[in-house]
Amino acid sequence: MKTLILPTPESAIKRAADIIDHTVRATPDTVLGLATGGTMLPLYDELAQRHREDGLSFAATTSFNLDEYIGLAPDHPCSYHRYMAEAFFERVDIDPTRTHLPRGDAADPHVASNAYETLIEEAGGIDLQLLGIGQNGHIGFNEPTASIGSRTRIKTLTASTRQANQRYFASFEETPRYAITMGVATILESRKCLLLATGEAKADAVARMIEGPLSAACPASALQLHARATVILDQAAATGLKFSEYYETVHPQGRDRVFD
Ligand code: PGA
């Protein structure tokens, strides 16, 4: 796992944006895996700004989001469909027909989950999967003890995830209990993974992901199995790491190689 520690949240966001920017300019028809959550909002701001001011084009890009709440239609204000439209899709030139999220309002979420896997396969797989991490170590909505072999499916959300997401809903009761999420194995099949975490609230989960045992108890630790996983952190999210001096030596200031 390549651990890049940046001094501030802003520089961490820029570092993640640089990787996506570079990938999309080098291969305009890249298949991106996308993520939601508060951490990603400034990243989408940065990408939208580069689109407006620096010619970064997503016109040929395909995207697959990690997850969607079950029971929310795409036009529900708290759906991830809406989040993505507002945060990113409507601010860049991506072709809406090439953007994909699981359908939370599908008549049969099991069928929709399997169909989502097929769509990813038909697109040739995901080139670069963007990921956040939950305070409980989840990636996507793969909650602690989710199988490392899991595929896109229905997951029941933990109370801690519902509490973390309650801020977007009127009450805890109204916060969805279920989601369709890519599985851990689906995520691991992406050619590259890019996980972004900022803020001290993530420090414990980040330490368990990078330096803890490989365990379904911390689904993000499954990234230890991925040969091309990059983790971008700000200082605050890195505070739980035992070997941060080593990461700083290998990637000074979050640069890619010591000899850059
Ligand atoms: P956050 O969510 O960016 O809102 O903290 C991350 C996640 O739960 O994956």
py3Dmol code that shows the C-alpha trace and the ligand (Angstrom):
import py3Dmol

protein = """\
ATOM      1  CA  MET A   1       0.000   0.000   0.000  1.00  0.00           C
ATOM      2  CA  LYS A   2       1.380   3.372  -0.983  1.00  0.00           C
ATOM      3  CA  THR A   3       0.767   5.747   1.923  1.00  0.00           C
ATOM      4  CA  LEU A   4       1.056   9.422   1.053  1.00  0.00           C
ATOM      5  CA  ILE A   5       0.847  11.850   3.976  1.00  0.00           C
ATOM      6  CA  LEU A   6       0.138  15.461   3.055  1.00  0.00           C
ATOM      7  CA  PRO A   7       0.421  18.355   5.482  1.00  0.00           C
ATOM      8  CA  THR A   8      -3.158  19.657   5.194  1.00  0.00           C
ATOM      9  CA  PRO A   9      -6.587  18.488   4.017  1.00  0.00           C
ATOM     10  CA  GLU A  10      -6.298  20.924   1.093  1.00  0.00           C
ATOM     11  CA  SER A  11      -3.002  19.469  -0.077  1.00  0.00           C
ATOM     12  CA  ALA A  12      -4.388  15.929   0.329  1.00  0.00           C
ATOM     13  CA  ILE A  13      -7.381  16.852  -1.858  1.00  0.00           C
ATOM     14  CA  LYS A  14      -5.070  18.356  -4.504  1.00  0.00           C
ATOM     15  CA  ARG A  15      -2.858  15.244  -4.462  1.00  0.00           C
ATOM     16  CA  ALA A  16      -5.901  12.994  -5.035  1.00  0.00           C
ATOM     17  CA  ALA A  17      -7.177  15.340  -7.760  1.00  0.00           C
ATOM     18  CA  ASP A  18      -3.766  15.206  -9.459  1.00  0.00           C
ATOM     19  CA  ILE A  19      -3.951  11.421  -9.702  1.00  0.00           C
ATOM     20  CA  ILE A  20      -7.464  11.466 -11.186  1.00  0.00           C
ATOM     21  CA  ASP A  21      -6.530  14.376 -13.470  1.00  0.00           C
ATOM     22  CA  HIS A  22      -3.443  12.554 -14.742  1.00  0.00           C
ATOM     23  CA  THR A  23      -5.371   9.312 -15.267  1.00  0.00           C
ATOM     24  CA  VAL A  24      -8.208  10.939 -17.211  1.00  0.00           C
ATOM     25  CA  ARG A  25      -5.926  13.083 -19.390  1.00  0.00           C
ATOM     26  CA  ALA A  26      -3.711  10.084 -20.208  1.00  0.00           C
ATOM     27  CA  THR A  27      -6.689   7.783 -20.894  1.00  0.00           C
ATOM     28  CA  PRO A  28      -9.814   9.814 -21.617  1.00  0.00           C
ATOM     29  CA  ASP A  29     -12.057   6.724 -21.780  1.00  0.00           C
ATOM     30  CA  THR A  30     -11.019   5.633 -18.296  1.00  0.00           C
ATOM     31  CA  VAL A  31     -13.569   3.778 -16.176  1.00  0.00           C
ATOM     32  CA  LEU A  32     -13.665   5.553 -12.827  1.00  0.00           C
ATOM     33  CA  GLY A  33     -15.127   4.125  -9.652  1.00  0.00           C
ATOM     34  CA  LEU A  34     -16.560   7.000  -7.633  1.00  0.00           C
ATOM     35  CA  ALA A  35     -17.397   7.554  -3.978  1.00  0.00           C
ATOM     36  CA  THR A  36     -19.671   9.830  -1.976  1.00  0.00           C
ATOM     37  CA  GLY A  37     -19.423  11.305   1.539  1.00  0.00           C
ATOM     38  CA  GLY A  38     -18.246  14.577   3.015  1.00  0.00           C
ATOM     39  CA  THR A  39     -14.560  13.877   2.304  1.00  0.00           C
ATOM     40  CA  MET A  40     -15.175  13.769  -1.436  1.00  0.00           C
ATOM     41  CA  LEU A  41     -17.017  17.093  -1.745  1.00  0.00           C
ATOM     42  CA  PRO A  42     -13.867  19.276  -1.901  1.00  0.00           C
ATOM     43  CA  LEU A  43     -12.312  16.758  -4.292  1.00  0.00           C
ATOM     44  CA  TYR A  44     -15.251  17.099  -6.690  1.00  0.00           C
ATOM     45  CA  ASP A  45     -14.984  20.893  -6.287  1.00  0.00           C
ATOM     46  CA  GLU A  46     -11.343  20.707  -7.298  1.00  0.00           C
ATOM     47  CA  LEU A  47     -12.057  18.468 -10.315  1.00  0.00           C
ATOM     48  CA  ALA A  48     -14.935  20.715 -11.440  1.00  0.00           C
ATOM     49  CA  GLN A  49     -12.622  23.728 -11.189  1.00  0.00           C
ATOM     50  CA  ARG A  50      -9.961  21.989 -13.284  1.00  0.00           C
ATOM     51  CA  HIS A  51     -12.676  21.210 -15.839  1.00  0.00           C
ATOM     52  CA  ARG A  52     -13.741  24.876 -15.987  1.00  0.00           C
ATOM     53  CA  GLU A  53     -10.321  26.448 -15.920  1.00  0.00           C
ATOM     54  CA  ASP A  54      -7.806  23.894 -17.102  1.00  0.00           C
ATOM     55  CA  GLY A  55      -9.441  21.810 -19.826  1.00  0.00           C
ATOM     56  CA  LEU A  56      -9.855  18.623 -17.791  1.00  0.00           C
ATOM     57  CA  SER A  57     -12.511  16.686 -19.715  1.00  0.00           C
ATOM     58  CA  PHE A  58     -14.572  13.726 -18.585  1.00  0.00           C
ATOM     59  CA  ALA A  59     -16.452  13.538 -21.920  1.00  0.00           C
ATOM     60  CA  ALA A  60     -15.204  10.046 -22.704  1.00  0.00           C
ATOM     61  CA  THR A  61     -15.107   8.759 -19.121  1.00  0.00           C
ATOM     62  CA  THR A  62     -17.397   6.086 -17.689  1.00  0.00           C
ATOM     63  CA  SER A  63     -18.198   5.994 -13.980  1.00  0.00           C
ATOM     64  CA  PHE A  64     -19.542   3.514 -11.454  1.00  0.00           C
ATOM     65  CA  ASN A  65     -20.386   4.629  -7.938  1.00  0.00           C
ATOM     66  CA  LEU A  66     -19.818   2.375  -4.983  1.00  0.00           C
ATOM     67  CA  ASP A  67     -23.262   2.408  -3.435  1.00  0.00           C
ATOM     68  CA  GLU A  68     -26.785   3.742  -3.041  1.00  0.00           C
ATOM     69  CA  TYR A  69     -29.388   3.625  -0.283  1.00  0.00           C
ATOM     70  CA  ILE A  70     -32.203   1.141  -0.753  1.00  0.00           C
ATOM     71  CA  GLY A  71     -35.600   2.808  -0.908  1.00  0.00           C
ATOM     72  CA  LEU A  72     -34.399   6.146  -2.277  1.00  0.00           C
ATOM     73  CA  ALA A  73     -35.293   7.012  -5.868  1.00  0.00           C
ATOM     74  CA  PRO A  74     -32.639   8.849  -7.935  1.00  0.00           C
ATOM     75  CA  ASP A  75     -34.440  12.172  -7.463  1.00  0.00           C
ATOM     76  CA  HIS A  76     -34.619  11.856  -3.659  1.00  0.00           C
ATOM     77  CA  PRO A  77     -32.622  14.796  -2.247  1.00  0.00           C
ATOM     78  CA  CYS A  78     -30.582  12.483   0.021  1.00  0.00           C
ATOM     79  CA  SER A  79     -29.873   9.830  -2.610  1.00  0.00           C
ATOM     80  CA  TYR A  80     -26.339   9.338  -3.845  1.00  0.00           C
ATOM     81  CA  HIS A  81     -27.711   9.862  -7.361  1.00  0.00           C
ATOM     82  CA  ARG A  82     -28.550  13.446  -6.308  1.00  0.00           C
ATOM     83  CA  TYR A  83     -25.277  13.863  -4.433  1.00  0.00           C
ATOM     84  CA  MET A  84     -23.299  12.871  -7.548  1.00  0.00           C
ATOM     85  CA  ALA A  85     -25.385  15.016  -9.882  1.00  0.00           C
ATOM     86  CA  GLU A  86     -24.930  18.092  -7.708  1.00  0.00           C
ATOM     87  CA  ALA A  87     -21.364  17.530  -6.555  1.00  0.00           C
ATOM     88  CA  PHE A  88     -19.881  16.399  -9.831  1.00  0.00           C
ATOM     89  CA  PHE A  89     -21.842  15.218 -12.871  1.00  0.00           C
ATOM     90  CA  GLU A  90     -23.700  18.484 -13.540  1.00  0.00           C
ATOM     91  CA  ARG A  91     -20.513  20.503 -13.136  1.00  0.00           C
ATOM     92  CA  VAL A  92     -18.380  18.655 -15.687  1.00  0.00           C
ATOM     93  CA  ASP A  93     -18.851  17.330 -19.223  1.00  0.00           C
ATOM     94  CA  ILE A  94     -19.344  13.663 -18.356  1.00  0.00           C
ATOM     95  CA  ASP A  95     -21.982  11.955 -20.517  1.00  0.00           C
ATOM     96  CA  PRO A  96     -24.880  11.149 -18.126  1.00  0.00           C
ATOM     97  CA  THR A  97     -25.533   7.895 -19.999  1.00  0.00           C
ATOM     98  CA  ARG A  98     -22.070   6.723 -18.984  1.00  0.00           C
ATOM     99  CA  THR A  99     -22.560   7.398 -15.262  1.00  0.00           C
ATOM    100  CA  HIS A 100     -23.802   4.522 -13.132  1.00  0.00           C
ATOM    101  CA  LEU A 101     -25.024   4.053  -9.576  1.00  0.00           C
ATOM    102  CA  PRO A 102     -26.918   1.087  -8.158  1.00  0.00           C
ATOM    103  CA  ARG A 103     -30.676   1.697  -8.263  1.00  0.00           C
ATOM    104  CA  GLY A 104     -31.895   2.038  -4.691  1.00  0.00           C
ATOM    105  CA  ASP A 105     -35.485   1.964  -5.865  1.00  0.00           C
ATOM    106  CA  ALA A 106     -35.154  -1.253  -7.897  1.00  0.00           C
ATOM    107  CA  ALA A 107     -38.149  -3.581  -7.579  1.00  0.00           C
ATOM    108  CA  ASP A 108     -35.713  -6.394  -6.796  1.00  0.00           C
ATOM    109  CA  PRO A 109     -32.453  -5.112  -5.252  1.00  0.00           C
ATOM    110  CA  HIS A 110     -30.859  -8.575  -5.584  1.00  0.00           C
ATOM    111  CA  VAL A 111     -31.396  -8.527  -9.335  1.00  0.00           C
ATOM    112  CA  ALA A 112     -30.208  -4.908  -9.502  1.00  0.00           C
ATOM    113  CA  SER A 113     -27.023  -5.844  -7.592  1.00  0.00           C
ATOM    114  CA  ASN A 114     -26.175  -8.669  -9.978  1.00  0.00           C
ATOM    115  CA  ALA A 115     -26.971  -6.460 -12.965  1.00  0.00           C
ATOM    116  CA  TYR A 116     -24.566  -3.831 -11.606  1.00  0.00           C
ATOM    117  CA  GLU A 117     -21.738  -6.378 -11.523  1.00  0.00           C
ATOM    118  CA  THR A 118     -22.517  -7.298 -15.135  1.00  0.00           C
ATOM    119  CA  LEU A 119     -22.455  -3.626 -16.183  1.00  0.00           C
ATOM    120  CA  ILE A 120     -19.019  -3.168 -14.612  1.00  0.00           C
ATOM    121  CA  GLU A 121     -17.780  -6.280 -16.371  1.00  0.00           C
ATOM    122  CA  GLU A 122     -19.215  -5.132 -19.718  1.00  0.00           C
ATOM    123  CA  ALA A 123     -17.437  -1.785 -19.320  1.00  0.00           C
ATOM    124  CA  GLY A 124     -14.152  -3.709 -19.069  1.00  0.00           C
ATOM    125  CA  GLY A 125     -13.775  -3.330 -15.299  1.00  0.00           C
ATOM    126  CA  ILE A 126     -12.833  -0.298 -13.224  1.00  0.00           C
ATOM    127  CA  ASP A 127      -9.502   1.365 -13.919  1.00  0.00           C
ATOM    128  CA  LEU A 128      -9.314   3.612 -10.856  1.00  0.00           C
ATOM    129  CA  GLN A 129     -11.587   3.216  -7.845  1.00  0.00           C
ATOM    130  CA  LEU A 130     -11.908   6.201  -5.537  1.00  0.00           C
ATOM    131  CA  LEU A 131     -12.680   5.286  -1.923  1.00  0.00           C
ATOM    132  CA  GLY A 132     -13.423   6.945   1.384  1.00  0.00           C
ATOM    133  CA  ILE A 133     -13.265   5.125   4.711  1.00  0.00           C
ATOM    134  CA  GLY A 134     -15.832   5.041   7.496  1.00  0.00           C
ATOM    135  CA  GLN A 135     -14.854   5.553  11.114  1.00  0.00           C
ATOM    136  CA  ASN A 136     -15.709   1.875  11.526  1.00  0.00           C
ATOM    137  CA  GLY A 137     -13.343   0.856   8.708  1.00  0.00           C
ATOM    138  CA  HIS A 138     -15.965   0.366   6.014  1.00  0.00           C
ATOM    139  CA  ILE A 139     -15.282   0.893   2.309  1.00  0.00           C
ATOM    140  CA  GLY A 140     -18.377   1.428   0.215  1.00  0.00           C
ATOM    141  CA  PHE A 141     -21.033   0.176   2.599  1.00  0.00           C
ATOM    142  CA  ASN A 142     -19.069  -2.968   3.413  1.00  0.00           C
ATOM    143  CA  GLU A 143     -19.530  -2.828   7.143  1.00  0.00           C
ATOM    144  CA  PRO A 144     -17.238  -4.617   9.646  1.00  0.00           C
ATOM    145  CA  THR A 145     -17.303  -8.410   9.098  1.00  0.00           C
ATOM    146  CA  ALA A 146     -18.346  -8.024   5.434  1.00  0.00           C
ATOM    147  CA  SER A 147     -16.742 -10.855   3.490  1.00  0.00           C
ATOM    148  CA  ILE A 148     -13.530 -10.035   1.689  1.00  0.00           C
ATOM    149  CA  GLY A 149     -14.960 -12.179  -1.128  1.00  0.00           C
ATOM    150  CA  SER A 150     -18.201 -10.184  -1.346  1.00  0.00           C
ATOM    151  CA  ARG A 151     -19.729  -8.855  -4.583  1.00  0.00           C
ATOM    152  CA  THR A 152     -22.320  -6.130  -5.174  1.00  0.00           C
ATOM    153  CA  ARG A 153     -25.246  -6.914  -2.894  1.00  0.00           C
ATOM    154  CA  ILE A 154     -27.589  -5.628  -0.212  1.00  0.00           C
ATOM    155  CA  LYS A 155     -25.953  -4.657   3.078  1.00  0.00           C
ATOM    156  CA  THR A 156     -27.581  -3.749   6.359  1.00  0.00           C
ATOM    157  CA  LEU A 157     -26.003  -0.568   7.714  1.00  0.00           C
ATOM    158  CA  THR A 158     -24.584  -0.492  11.233  1.00  0.00           C
ATOM    159  CA  ALA A 159     -26.037   1.896  13.790  1.00  0.00           C
ATOM    160  CA  SER A 160     -22.724   3.823  13.756  1.00  0.00           C
ATOM    161  CA  THR A 161     -22.931   4.354   9.979  1.00  0.00           C
ATOM    162  CA  ARG A 162     -26.546   5.446  10.265  1.00  0.00           C
ATOM    163  CA  GLN A 163     -25.555   7.861  13.039  1.00  0.00           C
ATOM    164  CA  ALA A 164     -22.719   9.258  10.879  1.00  0.00           C
ATOM    165  CA  ASN A 165     -25.149   9.746   7.965  1.00  0.00           C
ATOM    166  CA  GLN A 166     -28.047  11.034  10.019  1.00  0.00           C
ATOM    167  CA  ARG A 167     -26.854  14.602   9.387  1.00  0.00           C
ATOM    168  CA  TYR A 168     -28.242  14.365   5.858  1.00  0.00           C
ATOM    169  CA  PHE A 169     -31.696  13.158   6.959  1.00  0.00           C
ATOM    170  CA  ALA A 170     -34.474  14.576   9.120  1.00  0.00           C
ATOM    171  CA  SER A 171     -33.942  12.008  11.891  1.00  0.00           C
ATOM    172  CA  PHE A 172     -32.157   8.769  12.785  1.00  0.00           C
ATOM    173  CA  GLU A 173     -35.384   6.873  12.087  1.00  0.00           C
ATOM    174  CA  GLU A 174     -35.488   8.263   8.554  1.00  0.00           C
ATOM    175  CA  THR A 175     -31.846   7.390   7.862  1.00  0.00           C
ATOM    176  CA  PRO A 176     -31.852   4.352   5.553  1.00  0.00           C
ATOM    177  CA  ARG A 177     -31.120   0.947   7.028  1.00  0.00           C
ATOM    178  CA  TYR A 178     -30.038  -0.818   3.842  1.00  0.00           C
ATOM    179  CA  ALA A 179     -27.883  -0.096   0.833  1.00  0.00           C
ATOM    180  CA  ILE A 180     -26.699  -1.734  -2.353  1.00  0.00           C
ATOM    181  CA  THR A 181     -22.922  -1.653  -2.330  1.00  0.00           C
ATOM    182  CA  MET A 182     -20.121  -3.002  -4.446  1.00  0.00           C
ATOM    183  CA  GLY A 183     -18.527  -5.858  -2.538  1.00  0.00           C
ATOM    184  CA  VAL A 184     -14.999  -5.931  -1.174  1.00  0.00           C
ATOM    185  CA  ALA A 185     -13.974  -8.345  -3.952  1.00  0.00           C
ATOM    186  CA  THR A 186     -15.582  -6.065  -6.552  1.00  0.00           C
ATOM    187  CA  ILE A 187     -13.461  -3.190  -5.225  1.00  0.00           C
ATOM    188  CA  LEU A 188     -10.307  -5.320  -5.152  1.00  0.00           C
ATOM    189  CA  GLU A 189     -10.786  -6.147  -8.853  1.00  0.00           C
ATOM    190  CA  SER A 190     -10.304  -2.485  -9.801  1.00  0.00           C
ATOM    191  CA  ARG A 191      -6.963  -2.013 -11.516  1.00  0.00           C
ATOM    192  CA  LYS A 192      -6.036   0.751  -9.068  1.00  0.00           C
ATOM    193  CA  CYS A 193      -7.530   1.977  -5.817  1.00  0.00           C
ATOM    194  CA  LEU A 194      -7.230   5.483  -4.407  1.00  0.00           C
ATOM    195  CA  LEU A 195      -8.446   5.974  -0.843  1.00  0.00           C
ATOM    196  CA  LEU A 196      -8.715   9.485   0.547  1.00  0.00           C
ATOM    197  CA  ALA A 197      -9.113  10.186   4.275  1.00  0.00           C
ATOM    198  CA  THR A 198      -8.859  13.495   6.089  1.00  0.00           C
ATOM    199  CA  GLY A 199      -9.369  14.528   9.701  1.00  0.00           C
ATOM    200  CA  GLU A 200      -8.589  13.020  13.080  1.00  0.00           C
ATOM    201  CA  ALA A 201     -11.912  11.173  13.283  1.00  0.00           C
ATOM    202  CA  LYS A 202     -10.518   8.765  10.671  1.00  0.00           C
ATOM    203  CA  ALA A 203      -7.137   8.198  12.353  1.00  0.00           C
ATOM    204  CA  ASP A 204      -8.067   4.964  14.127  1.00  0.00           C
ATOM    205  CA  ALA A 205      -9.730   3.389  11.071  1.00  0.00           C
ATOM    206  CA  VAL A 206      -6.786   4.453   8.894  1.00  0.00           C
ATOM    207  CA  ALA A 207      -4.292   2.827  11.288  1.00  0.00           C
ATOM    208  CA  ARG A 208      -6.316  -0.399  11.298  1.00  0.00           C
ATOM    209  CA  MET A 209      -6.525  -0.348   7.501  1.00  0.00           C
ATOM    210  CA  ILE A 210      -2.808   0.145   6.891  1.00  0.00           C
ATOM    211  CA  GLU A 211      -1.087  -1.440   9.882  1.00  0.00           C
ATOM    212  CA  GLY A 212      -3.717  -3.682  11.439  1.00  0.00           C
ATOM    213  CA  PRO A 213      -4.299  -7.324  10.605  1.00  0.00           C
ATOM    214  CA  LEU A 214      -5.987  -8.181   7.336  1.00  0.00           C
ATOM    215  CA  SER A 215      -9.454  -8.814   8.665  1.00  0.00           C
ATOM    216  CA  ALA A 216     -13.107  -8.592   7.676  1.00  0.00           C
ATOM    217  CA  ALA A 217     -13.517  -6.746  10.988  1.00  0.00           C
ATOM    218  CA  CYS A 218     -11.923  -3.796   9.165  1.00  0.00           C
ATOM    219  CA  PRO A 219     -13.032  -4.160   5.535  1.00  0.00           C
ATOM    220  CA  ALA A 220     -10.619  -1.417   4.396  1.00  0.00           C
ATOM    221  CA  SER A 221      -7.728  -3.645   5.520  1.00  0.00           C
ATOM    222  CA  ALA A 222      -8.543  -5.792   2.464  1.00  0.00           C
ATOM    223  CA  LEU A 223      -6.710  -3.122   0.456  1.00  0.00           C
ATOM    224  CA  GLN A 224      -3.535  -4.720   1.866  1.00  0.00           C
ATOM    225  CA  LEU A 225      -4.198  -7.409  -0.749  1.00  0.00           C
ATOM    226  CA  HIS A 226      -4.288  -4.911  -3.606  1.00  0.00           C
ATOM    227  CA  ALA A 227      -1.005  -4.447  -5.476  1.00  0.00           C
ATOM    228  CA  ARG A 228      -1.852  -0.905  -6.629  1.00  0.00           C
ATOM    229  CA  ALA A 229      -3.606   0.804  -3.749  1.00  0.00           C
ATOM    230  CA  THR A 230      -2.703   4.377  -2.852  1.00  0.00           C
ATOM    231  CA  VAL A 231      -3.872   5.975   0.388  1.00  0.00           C
ATOM    232  CA  ILE A 232      -3.816   9.761   0.624  1.00  0.00           C
ATOM    233  CA  LEU A 233      -4.011  11.225   4.121  1.00  0.00           C
ATOM    234  CA  ASP A 234      -3.688  14.581   5.770  1.00  0.00           C
ATOM    235  CA  GLN A 235      -1.579  14.783   8.945  1.00  0.00           C
ATOM    236  CA  ALA A 236      -4.631  14.478  11.177  1.00  0.00           C
ATOM    237  CA  ALA A 237      -5.816  11.222   9.581  1.00  0.00           C
ATOM    238  CA  ALA A 238      -2.264   9.842   9.875  1.00  0.00           C
ATOM    239  CA  THR A 239      -1.897  10.382  13.627  1.00  0.00           C
ATOM    240  CA  GLY A 240      -2.630   6.733  14.536  1.00  0.00           C
ATOM    241  CA  LEU A 241       0.112   5.297  12.295  1.00  0.00           C
ATOM    242  CA  LYS A 242       3.154   3.684  13.916  1.00  0.00           C
ATOM    243  CA  PHE A 243       5.338   3.807  10.820  1.00  0.00           C
ATOM    244  CA  SER A 244       4.613   7.308   9.557  1.00  0.00           C
ATOM    245  CA  GLU A 245       8.312   8.178   9.647  1.00  0.00           C
ATOM    246  CA  TYR A 246       8.901   5.361   7.173  1.00  0.00           C
ATOM    247  CA  TYR A 247       6.086   6.540   4.882  1.00  0.00           C
ATOM    248  CA  GLU A 248       7.553  10.064   4.987  1.00  0.00           C
ATOM    249  CA  THR A 249      10.944   8.644   4.019  1.00  0.00           C
ATOM    250  CA  VAL A 250       9.546   6.668   1.097  1.00  0.00           C
ATOM    251  CA  HIS A 251       7.148   9.414  -0.035  1.00  0.00           C
ATOM    252  CA  PRO A 252       8.475  12.714   1.297  1.00  0.00           C
ATOM    253  CA  GLN A 253       5.689  15.321   1.404  1.00  0.00           C
ATOM    254  CA  GLY A 254       3.424  12.727  -0.187  1.00  0.00           C
ATOM    255  CA  ARG A 255       5.458  12.602  -3.393  1.00  0.00           C
ATOM    256  CA  ASP A 256       5.224   9.442  -5.393  1.00  0.00           C
ATOM    257  CA  ARG A 257       8.835   8.339  -5.291  1.00  0.00           C
ATOM    258  CA  VAL A 258      11.738   9.319  -3.128  1.00  0.00           C
ATOM    259  CA  PHE A 259      13.707  10.194  -6.285  1.00  0.00           C
ATOM    260  CA  ASP A 260      11.006  12.410  -7.859  1.00  0.00           C
TER     261      ASP A 260
END
"""
ligand_1 = """\
9
PGA
P -17.284 10.678 4.943
O -17.710 9.181 4.593
O -16.404 11.135 3.828
O -18.598 11.426 4.979
O -16.581 10.640 6.237
C -16.742 8.265 4.229
C -17.318 6.872 4.204
O -18.203 6.559 5.032
O -16.878 6.070 3.379
"""
view = py3Dmol.view(width=600, height=400)
view.addModel(protein, "pdb")
view.setStyle({"model": 0}, {"cartoon": {"style": "trace"}})
view.addModel(ligand_1, "xyz")
view.setStyle({"model": 1}, {"stick": {}})
view.zoomTo()
view.show()
